[in-house]
Amino acid sequence: MGAKESRIGFLSYEEALRRVTDVELKRLKDAFKRTCGLSYYMGQHCFIREVLGDGVPPKVAEVIYCSFGGTSKGLHFNNLIVGLVLLTRGRDEEKAKYIFSLFASESGSYVIREEMERMLHVVDGKVPDTLRKCFSEGEKVNYEKFRNWLLLNKDAFTFSRWLLSGGVYVTLTDDSDTPTFYQTLAGVTHLEESDIIDLEKRYWLLKAQSRTGRFDLETFGPLVSPPIRPSLSEGLFNAFDENRDNHIDFKEISCGLSACCRGPLAERQKFCFKVFDVDRDGVLSRVELRDMVVALLEVWKDNRTDDIPELHTDLSDIVEGILNAHDTTKMGHLTLEDYQIWSVKNVLANEFLNLLFQVCHIVLGLRPATPEEEGQIIRGWLERESRYGLQPGHNWFIISMQWWQQWKEYVKYDASPVVIEPSSVLNGGKYSFGTAVHCIEQSEDRIGGGSLSYVNTTEEKFSDNISSASEASETAGSGFLYSATPGADMCFARQHNTSDNNNQCLLGANGNILLHLNPQKPGAIDTQPLVTQEPVKATSLTLEGGRLKRTPQLIHGRDYEMVPEPVWRALYHWYGANLALPRPVIKNSKTEIPELELFPRYLLFLRQQPAARTQQSNIWVNM
């Protein structure tokens, strides 16, 4: 009953298609593609959850998956169509054949009583009394006798009752106007439906790494740390785990990413508050504040090189200063509103929000809202990695310079100033703008400064019903946007377009367009120009992708760029790639300096096969 080959050989794929309309087939293909991505196979858990649903008993669901032809690799789309047509539009005769095949012997010609009883014990926990009528003439029955008994006893066991007595709740498509799961999530978050569909694919890939099958802290921690400090990993996990069941489901990660990255400033601050509120009592105690400050100082050291007063101030003095200035209840703790008012203009809190923004996109899979935002996220990640340098044991990925340059132009990687949308992360003063209009410079070492004032040109909708904190957030939020002073002649303005988020133009004071930049989005990452063409079927067995060319010599910065594994996974998720080229970081045996092993050792395996010998007559045979 649990065999892995398909048991529906009597119904062909061509016959199944004749019972499905073109519209229904298109819907099924679209749904399959959304669920399984580019793969032609659907996993067992996905099949049970998305196709059968909760109305099917778990044991029956497992049997159906295996009988449809599902394996450890998954269930092929063609087999899924055949199975669904049988369940929803199959005739009783066909369903009887299907049930017979589940219990039949290897030859498929008869059912053995002892074997059927054993299977029913596994699935139902008992054997129906009416079964003895089926085997009244012997210990095994053919299809004719089994069918006659089954159609008279449709309620004999769970599977027959579910399949033959009108209990099938599976339909090919749903023509109702009920919002889909994605539409519902889009309605309660700041994400678009396309964001949620895209995010779901990444979620299941991350969850698949779990040892327990759940997206729990054991799985979540190594994914985000580094760059998130281990001391903050649990708090970040708890901020996502809204119902406190010790694992993050897809709805929770969607709502968490929405609040952390796409919501108004007050909502983003609220998410950070949950990270530091370890005991989840709604306030930050003195101990929690101390741990928060320690963690935020570490985040600053990891991500920034400029100096701030907090780095030279005693920890206790910082905590007491926060409480003295912002503890409105005078009870030695900070409420959510107190925290929001404090964090609005605090560079430590804003830098942490900036780090979360990077992690949510690069690690957890949220697609950036604009190309510029994408460039800023990856640039921030690479800047941090460059400060740490290569670490032995890590893998970096090789990307052809041709694609990398095209991508940098698309995201305006080297452009100044960096434009940040109201939906984007707060900058925390990382970028300041010079006074010159025609030569706007970027500074890493100054906070604020410059003669340009900032005006919020986009209205933000705050979901939190907090008056003073929201007002403070809105006031500070205006400090992270862009505009010109009254005396300036030009300013950068973003024009939104539903089909292309990368329209940016330089406007004169009279509104005339002076310059229009619209580089094309690059296609899939192409690394083939970097590798040699091997005349063998399996060029690699150890996942390095292929052998890099030795002539002409490949030079970093001219022929290729290298990125850390999290950045590669994000780019691969957003663009796709024809070939991954991971390379390990090793220590040079002579200099002891870490370096990328571009040309790992290769072993060539040869298989020797003896030549086939023609059979010769032998007079000694049979003597």
C-alpha positions as CSV (number, residue, x, y, z in Angstrom):
1,M,0.0,0.0,0.0
2,G,3.0,2.2,0.4
3,A,4.8,1.4,-2.9
4,K,6.6,4.2,-4.6
5,E,5.5,3.5,-8.2
6,S,2.3,5.0,-9.5
7,R,-0.7,2.7,-9.0
8,I,-2.9,4.5,-11.6
9,G,-1.7,2.9,-14.8
10,F,-5.2,2.3,-16.0
11,L,-5.7,6.1,-16.4
12,S,-3.2,7.8,-18.8
13,Y,-2.1,11.4,-18.7
14,E,-3.6,12.0,-22.1
15,E,-7.0,10.7,-20.9
16,A,-6.8,12.8,-17.7
17,L,-6.2,16.0,-19.8
18,R,-9.4,15.3,-21.7
19,R,-11.3,15.7,-18.5
20,V,-9.7,19.0,-17.6
21,T,-10.5,22.4,-19.3
22,D,-7.7,24.6,-20.7
23,V,-8.5,27.2,-18.0
24,E,-8.2,24.6,-15.2
25,L,-5.0,23.2,-16.6
26,K,-3.4,26.7,-16.7
27,R,-4.5,27.4,-13.1
28,L,-3.0,24.1,-12.0
29,K,0.3,24.8,-13.8
30,D,0.5,28.3,-12.4
31,A,-0.2,27.0,-8.9
32,F,2.4,24.2,-9.3
33,K,5.0,26.7,-10.5
34,R,4.3,29.1,-7.6
35,T,4.6,26.2,-5.1
36,C,7.5,24.2,-6.6
37,G,9.5,26.9,-8.5
38,L,11.4,25.6,-11.4
39,S,11.3,22.0,-10.2
40,Y,8.9,19.5,-11.9
41,Y,8.4,17.7,-8.6
42,M,6.3,18.5,-5.5
43,G,7.5,17.3,-2.1
44,Q,5.3,15.1,0.2
45,H,4.7,17.8,2.8
46,C,3.8,20.3,0.2
47,F,1.4,17.9,-1.5
48,I,-0.4,17.1,1.7
49,R,-0.6,20.7,2.8
50,E,-1.4,22.5,-0.5
51,V,-3.3,19.8,-2.5
52,L,-5.1,17.6,0.0
53,G,-5.5,20.0,2.9
54,D,-6.7,19.3,6.4
55,G,-9.8,17.3,5.4
56,V,-7.8,14.2,4.5
57,P,-6.7,11.8,7.3
58,P,-2.9,11.9,7.6
59,K,-2.4,8.2,7.0
60,V,-4.6,8.3,4.0
61,A,-2.8,11.4,2.7
62,E,0.5,9.5,2.9
63,V,-0.9,6.6,1.1
64,I,-2.3,8.8,-1.7
65,Y,1.1,10.5,-2.2
66,C,2.9,7.2,-2.5
67,S,0.3,5.7,-4.8
68,F,0.3,8.7,-7.1
69,G,4.0,7.9,-7.7
70,G,5.6,10.2,-5.1
71,T,9.1,9.4,-4.1
72,S,11.8,11.1,-1.9
73,K,12.5,13.3,-4.9
74,G,8.9,14.4,-5.1
75,L,5.7,13.9,-7.2
76,H,5.9,14.8,-10.9
77,F,3.4,17.2,-12.3
78,N,2.0,14.7,-14.8
79,N,1.3,12.1,-12.0
80,L,-0.3,14.8,-9.9
81,I,-2.8,15.7,-12.7
82,V,-3.7,12.0,-13.2
83,G,-4.2,11.5,-9.5
84,L,-6.3,14.7,-9.1
85,V,-8.5,13.8,-12.0
86,L,-9.0,10.3,-10.5
87,L,-10.0,11.7,-7.1
88,T,-12.3,14.5,-8.4
89,R,-13.7,13.2,-11.7
90,G,-13.0,9.5,-11.6
91,R,-15.8,6.9,-12.0
92,D,-16.5,4.4,-9.3
93,E,-15.1,1.7,-11.4
94,E,-11.8,3.6,-11.7
95,K,-11.7,4.3,-8.0
96,A,-12.4,0.7,-7.3
97,K,-9.4,-0.3,-9.5
98,Y,-7.3,2.3,-7.7
99,I,-8.2,0.9,-4.2
100,F,-7.6,-2.6,-5.5
101,S,-4.2,-1.7,-6.7
102,L,-3.2,-0.4,-3.2
103,F,-3.8,-3.8,-1.6
104,A,-2.8,-6.0,-4.6
105,S,0.2,-8.2,-4.8
106,E,3.2,-7.4,-6.9
107,S,1.7,-9.0,-9.9
108,G,-1.5,-6.9,-9.4
109,S,-3.8,-9.8,-10.0
110,Y,-5.2,-10.6,-6.5
111,V,-5.3,-9.3,-2.9
112,I,-4.1,-11.5,-0.1
113,R,-6.3,-11.3,3.1
114,E,-3.4,-11.3,5.6
115,E,-1.6,-8.5,3.7
116,M,-4.8,-6.4,3.5
117,E,-5.6,-6.8,7.2
118,R,-2.0,-5.8,8.1
119,M,-2.3,-2.6,6.0
120,L,-5.7,-1.7,7.4
121,H,-4.3,-2.1,10.9
122,V,-1.6,0.4,10.0
123,V,-4.0,3.0,8.5
124,D,-7.2,2.5,10.5
125,G,-6.0,0.6,13.5
126,K,-8.7,-2.1,13.0
127,V,-10.1,-4.5,10.4
128,P,-13.8,-4.1,9.4
129,D,-16.1,-7.0,10.2
130,T,-17.4,-7.0,6.6
131,L,-14.0,-8.0,5.2
132,R,-14.7,-11.6,5.9
133,K,-17.4,-11.6,3.3
134,C,-14.8,-10.5,0.7
135,F,-12.6,-13.5,1.6
136,S,-15.4,-16.0,2.2
137,E,-14.2,-18.3,-0.5
138,G,-10.4,-18.2,0.2
139,E,-7.4,-16.3,1.4
140,K,-7.1,-14.2,-1.7
141,V,-9.5,-12.6,-4.2
142,N,-9.3,-11.3,-7.7
143,Y,-10.4,-7.8,-8.9
144,E,-14.0,-8.8,-9.8
145,K,-14.8,-10.2,-6.4
146,F,-13.0,-7.3,-4.6
147,R,-14.9,-4.7,-6.7
148,N,-18.3,-6.3,-6.0
149,W,-17.6,-6.4,-2.3
150,L,-16.2,-2.9,-2.2
151,L,-19.1,-1.2,-4.0
152,L,-21.5,-2.8,-1.6
153,N,-19.4,-1.8,1.4
154,K,-18.2,1.7,0.6
155,D,-17.9,2.6,4.3
156,A,-15.8,-0.4,5.1
157,F,-12.6,1.5,5.9
158,T,-11.3,5.1,6.0
159,F,-10.0,5.2,2.5
160,S,-13.0,3.7,0.8
161,R,-15.3,5.9,2.8
162,W,-13.3,9.0,1.9
163,L,-13.1,8.1,-1.8
164,L,-16.4,6.4,-2.6
165,S,-18.9,7.9,-0.1
166,G,-18.7,11.6,-1.2
167,G,-16.1,12.6,1.3
168,V,-13.5,13.9,-1.2
169,Y,-13.0,17.6,-0.5
170,V,-10.3,18.1,-3.1
171,T,-11.3,20.1,-6.2
172,L,-9.3,20.9,-9.3
173,T,-9.7,24.6,-9.1
174,D,-11.7,27.1,-7.1
175,D,-13.9,29.5,-9.0
176,S,-15.1,31.4,-6.0
177,D,-14.2,35.0,-5.3
178,T,-12.7,34.2,-1.9
179,P,-9.3,35.9,-1.6
180,T,-6.3,33.6,-1.9
181,F,-3.9,33.1,1.0
182,Y,-1.5,35.4,-0.7
183,Q,-4.1,38.1,-1.2
184,T,-5.1,37.9,2.4
185,L,-1.5,38.2,3.6
186,A,-1.0,41.2,1.3
187,G,-4.1,42.8,2.8
188,V,-2.8,42.7,6.3
189,T,0.9,43.5,5.6
190,H,2.9,46.1,3.7
191,L,3.9,43.5,1.2
192,E,2.6,43.0,-2.3
193,E,1.1,39.7,-3.4
194,S,4.1,39.0,-5.7
195,D,6.4,39.6,-2.7
196,I,4.6,37.0,-0.7
197,I,4.6,34.4,-3.5
198,D,8.4,35.0,-4.0
199,L,9.0,34.9,-0.3
200,E,7.3,31.6,0.2
201,K,9.8,29.8,-2.1
202,R,12.7,31.1,0.0
203,Y,10.9,30.2,3.2
204,W,10.5,26.6,2.3
205,L,14.2,26.4,1.2
206,L,15.2,27.8,4.6
207,K,12.8,25.5,6.5
208,A,14.2,22.5,4.5
209,Q,17.5,22.9,6.3
210,S,15.8,22.2,9.7
211,R,16.7,18.9,11.4
212,T,13.2,18.8,13.0
213,G,11.2,19.9,10.0
214,R,10.2,23.2,11.8
215,F,11.7,26.6,11.3
216,D,12.9,26.7,14.9
217,L,15.6,28.6,16.8
218,E,18.1,25.8,16.1
219,T,17.6,26.4,12.3
220,F,17.2,30.2,12.6
221,G,20.3,31.0,14.7
222,P,23.0,29.8,12.3
223,L,21.2,31.5,9.3
224,V,21.3,35.0,10.8
225,S,24.5,34.7,12.9
226,P,26.8,36.2,11.7
227,P,26.2,39.1,11.1
228,I,23.6,39.1,13.9
229,R,25.4,38.6,17.2
230,P,24.4,35.3,19.0
231,S,23.2,37.3,22.0
232,L,20.5,38.8,19.7
233,S,19.6,35.8,17.7
234,E,17.0,34.5,20.2
235,G,15.5,37.9,20.6
236,L,15.2,38.3,16.9
237,F,13.6,34.8,16.7
238,N,11.1,35.8,19.4
239,A,10.2,38.9,17.5
240,F,9.1,36.8,14.5
241,D,7.5,34.0,16.6
242,E,4.4,36.0,17.4
243,N,2.3,33.1,18.8
244,R,5.2,31.8,20.9
245,D,5.0,28.2,19.7
246,N,8.8,28.0,19.3
247,H,8.8,28.0,15.5
248,I,8.2,30.5,12.8
249,D,5.5,29.8,10.3
250,F,5.1,31.5,6.9
251,K,2.5,33.9,8.1
252,E,4.8,35.0,11.0
253,I,7.8,35.5,8.8
254,S,5.8,37.5,6.3
255,C,4.3,39.8,9.0
256,G,7.7,40.2,10.6
257,L,9.5,41.1,7.4
258,S,6.7,43.6,6.6
259,A,7.0,45.3,10.0
260,C,10.8,45.3,10.0
261,C,11.4,46.5,6.4
262,R,8.3,47.9,4.8
263,G,6.2,49.4,7.6
264,P,6.3,53.0,8.8
265,L,9.1,54.0,11.2
266,A,7.0,53.5,14.3
267,E,6.2,49.9,13.3
268,R,9.9,49.2,12.6
269,Q,10.8,50.5,16.0
270,K,8.2,48.3,17.6
271,F,9.7,45.2,15.9
272,C,13.1,46.1,17.4
273,F,11.6,46.6,20.8
274,K,10.4,43.0,20.7
275,V,13.9,41.9,20.0
276,F,15.2,43.4,23.2
277,D,12.1,42.6,25.4
278,V,13.4,39.1,26.3
279,D,10.8,38.3,28.9
280,R,8.0,39.7,26.7
281,D,6.4,41.7,29.5
282,G,6.0,44.8,27.3
283,V,8.7,46.9,29.0
284,L,12.5,47.0,28.9
285,S,13.9,46.5,32.4
286,R,17.2,47.9,33.6
287,V,18.9,44.5,32.9
288,E,17.3,44.3,29.4
289,L,18.5,47.9,28.7
290,R,22.0,47.0,29.7
291,D,22.0,43.9,27.4
292,M,20.5,46.0,24.7
293,V,23.3,48.7,24.9
294,V,26.0,46.0,25.0
295,A,24.6,44.4,21.8
296,L,24.1,47.7,20.0
297,L,27.7,48.7,20.7
298,E,28.9,45.4,19.3
299,V,26.7,46.0,16.2
300,W,28.2,49.4,15.7
301,K,31.8,48.0,16.0
302,D,30.9,45.3,13.5
303,N,29.4,47.6,10.9
304,R,31.0,51.1,11.4
305,T,34.5,52.5,11.7
306,D,33.6,56.0,12.8
307,D,33.8,57.1,16.4
308,I,30.9,58.0,18.7
309,P,30.8,59.1,22.3
310,E,29.0,56.0,23.5
311,L,32.2,53.9,22.7
312,H,34.0,55.8,25.5
313,T,31.2,56.1,28.0
314,D,30.7,53.7,30.9
315,L,27.9,51.2,30.3
316,S,26.1,52.0,33.5
317,D,26.1,55.7,32.7
318,I,24.6,55.1,29.3
319,V,21.8,53.0,30.8
320,E,21.1,55.6,33.5
321,G,21.2,58.4,30.9
322,I,18.5,56.6,28.8
323,L,16.3,56.0,31.9
324,N,16.7,59.6,33.2
325,A,15.8,61.1,29.8
326,H,13.1,58.7,28.6
327,D,11.5,56.8,31.5
328,T,8.2,58.6,31.6
329,T,6.7,56.2,34.3
330,K,9.7,56.7,36.6
331,M,9.6,53.0,37.4
332,G,13.1,52.1,36.1
333,H,12.1,50.7,32.7
334,L,11.2,51.9,29.2
335,T,7.8,51.3,27.7
336,L,7.3,50.8,23.9
337,E,6.5,54.5,23.6
338,D,9.6,55.5,25.6
339,Y,11.8,53.3,23.4
340,Q,10.4,54.7,20.2
341,I,11.1,58.3,21.3
342,W,14.7,57.3,22.4
343,S,15.5,55.3,19.3
344,V,14.3,58.0,16.8
345,K,17.5,60.0,16.9
346,N,19.9,57.4,18.4
347,V,22.6,56.3,16.0
348,L,23.0,52.9,17.7
349,A,19.3,52.0,17.3
350,N,19.3,53.1,13.7
351,E,22.4,51.1,12.9
352,F,20.8,48.0,14.3
353,L,17.7,48.7,12.2
354,N,20.0,49.0,9.2
355,L,21.6,45.6,10.0
356,L,18.2,44.0,10.3
357,F,17.2,45.4,7.0
358,Q,20.2,43.7,5.3
359,V,19.5,40.4,7.0
360,C,15.8,40.3,6.2
361,H,16.6,40.8,2.5
362,I,19.8,38.8,2.0
363,V,19.3,35.9,4.4
364,L,15.5,35.6,4.8
365,G,14.7,36.3,1.2
366,L,12.6,39.5,1.0
367,R,13.1,41.0,-2.5
368,P,14.2,44.7,-2.3
369,A,11.5,47.2,-3.3
370,T,13.8,49.1,-5.7
371,P,17.1,48.5,-7.5
372,E,18.7,51.3,-5.6
373,E,17.7,49.7,-2.3
374,E,19.1,46.4,-3.5
375,G,22.4,48.0,-4.3
376,Q,22.6,49.7,-0.9
377,I,21.8,46.4,0.9
378,I,24.5,44.4,-0.8
379,R,27.0,47.2,-0.7
380,G,26.6,47.4,3.1
381,W,27.0,43.7,3.4
382,L,30.2,43.6,1.3
383,E,31.7,46.6,3.2
384,R,31.3,44.7,6.5
385,E,32.8,41.5,5.0
386,S,35.7,43.5,3.6
387,R,36.6,44.7,7.1
388,Y,36.7,41.2,8.4
389,G,38.6,39.8,5.4
390,L,38.6,36.2,4.2
391,Q,38.0,33.6,6.9
392,P,39.3,30.1,6.4
393,G,36.5,27.5,6.1
394,H,34.1,30.0,4.4
395,N,33.0,29.7,0.8
396,W,33.0,32.7,-1.6
397,F,31.4,32.6,-5.0
398,I,32.9,33.8,-8.3
399,I,30.9,36.0,-10.6
400,S,32.0,37.2,-14.1
401,M,32.9,40.9,-14.1
402,Q,30.7,41.5,-17.2
403,W,27.5,40.6,-15.3
404,W,28.7,42.3,-12.1
405,Q,29.2,45.6,-13.9
406,Q,25.8,45.4,-15.6
407,W,24.3,44.7,-12.2
408,K,26.1,47.6,-10.6
409,E,24.8,50.0,-13.2
410,Y,21.3,48.7,-12.8
411,V,21.3,49.2,-9.0
412,K,23.4,52.5,-9.2
413,Y,25.9,50.8,-6.9
414,D,28.5,53.6,-7.2
415,A,26.0,56.5,-7.5
416,S,25.9,59.4,-5.0
417,P,23.9,60.3,-3.1
418,V,22.3,57.1,-1.9
419,V,18.5,57.6,-2.2
420,I,16.5,56.0,0.6
421,E,12.7,55.5,0.3
422,P,10.5,56.1,3.3
423,S,9.9,52.4,3.2
424,S,13.6,51.7,3.5
425,V,15.7,51.4,6.6
426,L,16.9,54.5,8.5
427,N,20.4,55.5,7.7
428,G,21.4,56.5,11.1
429,G,23.5,59.4,9.8
430,K,25.8,57.1,7.8
431,Y,25.7,59.3,4.7
432,S,26.0,63.1,4.8
433,F,25.6,65.4,1.8
434,G,28.1,68.1,0.9
435,T,27.1,71.6,0.1
436,A,28.0,71.6,-3.6
437,V,25.0,71.1,-5.8
438,H,26.9,69.8,-8.9
439,C,29.3,67.6,-6.9
440,I,27.5,65.7,-4.1
441,E,30.0,63.7,-2.1
442,Q,29.5,60.8,0.2
443,S,31.1,60.7,3.7
444,E,31.5,57.7,6.0
445,D,32.9,59.6,8.9
446,R,30.4,62.3,9.6
447,I,27.0,62.2,11.1
448,G,24.6,64.7,9.8
449,G,26.2,68.0,8.7
450,G,26.0,69.6,5.3
451,S,23.8,72.4,4.1
452,L,21.0,70.3,2.7
453,S,17.9,70.0,4.9
454,Y,15.6,67.1,4.6
455,V,11.9,67.1,3.9
456,N,9.7,64.1,3.9
457,T,8.1,64.1,0.5
458,T,6.1,60.9,1.0
459,E,3.3,60.6,3.4
460,E,3.8,57.7,5.9
461,K,0.9,55.9,7.5
462,F,1.5,54.9,11.1
463,S,-0.3,51.9,12.3
464,D,0.6,52.3,16.0
465,N,-1.9,54.4,18.0
466,I,0.9,56.3,19.8
467,S,0.7,60.0,19.6
468,S,4.0,61.4,20.9
469,A,6.2,58.5,19.7
470,S,4.6,58.6,16.2
471,E,5.1,62.3,16.0
472,A,8.7,61.9,17.0
473,S,9.2,59.1,14.5
474,E,7.6,61.2,11.7
475,T,9.8,64.2,12.5
476,A,13.0,62.1,12.6
477,G,11.9,60.1,9.5
478,S,12.1,63.3,7.5
479,G,15.8,63.4,8.3
480,F,16.4,60.4,6.2
481,L,14.9,61.5,3.0
482,Y,16.2,63.9,0.4
483,S,15.4,67.3,-1.0
484,A,17.1,70.6,-1.7
485,T,17.4,73.7,0.4
486,P,15.4,76.7,-0.8
487,G,18.4,78.1,-2.5
488,A,19.4,75.0,-4.4
489,D,18.7,74.7,-8.1
490,M,18.4,71.0,-8.5
491,C,17.3,67.9,-6.5
492,F,17.0,64.2,-7.0
493,A,13.4,62.9,-7.3
494,R,12.1,59.4,-7.8
495,Q,9.3,58.8,-10.2
496,H,7.3,55.7,-9.5
497,N,6.2,53.4,-12.3
498,T,4.3,50.1,-11.9
499,S,6.3,48.4,-14.5
500,D,9.8,49.7,-13.7
501,N,10.9,50.8,-10.3
502,N,14.2,52.1,-11.6
503,N,13.1,55.4,-13.2
504,Q,15.2,58.2,-11.7
505,C,15.7,61.6,-13.2
506,L,17.5,64.8,-12.3
507,L,15.1,67.7,-12.2
508,G,15.7,71.4,-12.6
509,A,14.0,74.0,-10.4
510,N,11.4,74.5,-13.2
511,G,10.6,70.8,-13.2
512,N,12.2,70.1,-16.6
513,I,13.9,66.7,-16.9
514,L,17.7,67.2,-17.3
515,L,18.9,63.6,-17.2
516,H,17.1,60.3,-17.4
517,L,18.8,57.1,-16.3
518,N,17.2,53.8,-16.9
519,P,19.7,50.9,-17.1
520,Q,18.4,47.5,-18.0
521,K,17.9,44.8,-15.4
522,P,20.5,42.1,-15.9
523,G,19.5,38.6,-16.8
524,A,20.6,35.4,-15.0
525,I,24.1,35.4,-13.6
526,D,26.4,34.0,-16.3
527,T,29.6,32.4,-15.2
528,Q,30.3,30.3,-18.2
529,P,32.9,32.6,-19.7
530,L,35.1,31.9,-16.6
531,V,35.3,28.1,-16.9
532,T,36.8,25.7,-19.3
533,Q,34.6,23.5,-21.5
534,E,35.0,19.9,-20.3
535,P,34.2,17.0,-22.7
536,V,32.9,14.8,-19.9
537,K,29.4,14.3,-18.5
538,A,30.2,15.1,-14.9
539,T,32.7,17.9,-14.7
540,S,32.6,18.1,-10.9
541,L,31.6,15.8,-8.1
542,T,32.4,18.2,-5.2
543,L,30.2,21.2,-6.0
544,E,32.9,23.6,-7.2
545,G,30.9,24.0,-10.4
546,G,33.7,23.9,-12.9
547,R,37.4,24.5,-13.6
548,L,38.4,28.1,-14.0
549,K,40.4,29.0,-17.1
550,R,44.2,29.4,-16.6
551,T,44.9,31.1,-19.9
552,P,44.5,33.9,-20.2
553,Q,45.1,34.4,-16.4
554,L,41.9,35.5,-14.6
555,I,42.4,38.7,-12.6
556,H,40.2,39.8,-9.7
557,G,38.5,43.1,-10.5
558,R,39.0,42.7,-14.2
559,D,37.6,39.3,-15.1
560,Y,35.7,38.3,-12.0
561,E,34.3,39.5,-8.7
562,M,33.9,37.4,-5.6
563,V,31.0,37.6,-3.1
564,P,30.3,35.8,0.2
565,E,27.8,32.9,0.3
566,P,24.8,34.8,1.7
567,V,25.1,37.5,-1.0
568,W,25.4,34.8,-3.7
569,R,22.3,33.0,-2.4
570,A,20.4,36.3,-2.5
571,L,21.5,37.2,-6.0
572,Y,20.7,33.6,-7.2
573,H,17.2,33.9,-5.6
574,W,16.6,37.2,-7.3
575,Y,18.2,36.6,-10.7
576,G,19.0,32.9,-11.1
577,A,22.3,31.6,-12.5
578,N,23.5,29.0,-15.0
579,L,26.5,27.8,-12.9
580,A,27.6,28.3,-9.3
581,L,31.3,28.6,-8.7
582,P,32.0,28.3,-5.0
583,R,35.6,28.5,-3.8
584,P,36.8,27.7,-0.3
585,V,39.0,30.1,1.7
586,I,42.3,28.4,2.7
587,K,45.5,29.5,4.5
588,N,48.5,29.9,2.2
589,S,51.0,27.3,3.4
590,K,53.9,29.7,3.0
591,T,52.5,33.1,4.1
592,E,49.7,31.8,6.5
593,I,47.5,34.5,4.9
594,P,43.9,33.4,4.0
595,E,43.2,33.3,0.3
596,L,40.6,31.9,-2.1
597,E,41.5,28.6,-3.6
598,L,40.6,29.3,-7.2
599,F,42.1,26.1,-8.6
600,P,41.4,23.2,-6.2
601,R,43.1,19.8,-6.9
602,Y,41.3,17.7,-9.4
603,L,41.3,13.9,-9.5
604,L,40.5,12.1,-12.7
605,F,38.7,8.8,-12.2
606,L,39.0,6.2,-15.0
607,R,36.8,3.2,-15.2
608,Q,38.3,0.1,-16.8
609,Q,35.9,-2.2,-18.5
610,P,37.1,-5.5,-19.9
611,A,36.5,-6.0,-23.6
612,A,33.4,-8.1,-24.4
613,R,34.5,-11.5,-25.5
614,T,32.6,-13.5,-28.1
615,Q,31.2,-16.8,-26.9
616,Q,33.1,-19.8,-28.3
617,S,32.1,-23.4,-28.4
618,N,33.8,-25.5,-25.8
619,I,33.9,-29.3,-26.2
620,W,34.2,-29.7,-22.4
621,V,30.9,-28.1,-21.7
622,N,28.4,-30.5,-20.2
623,M,31.0,-33.3,-19.8
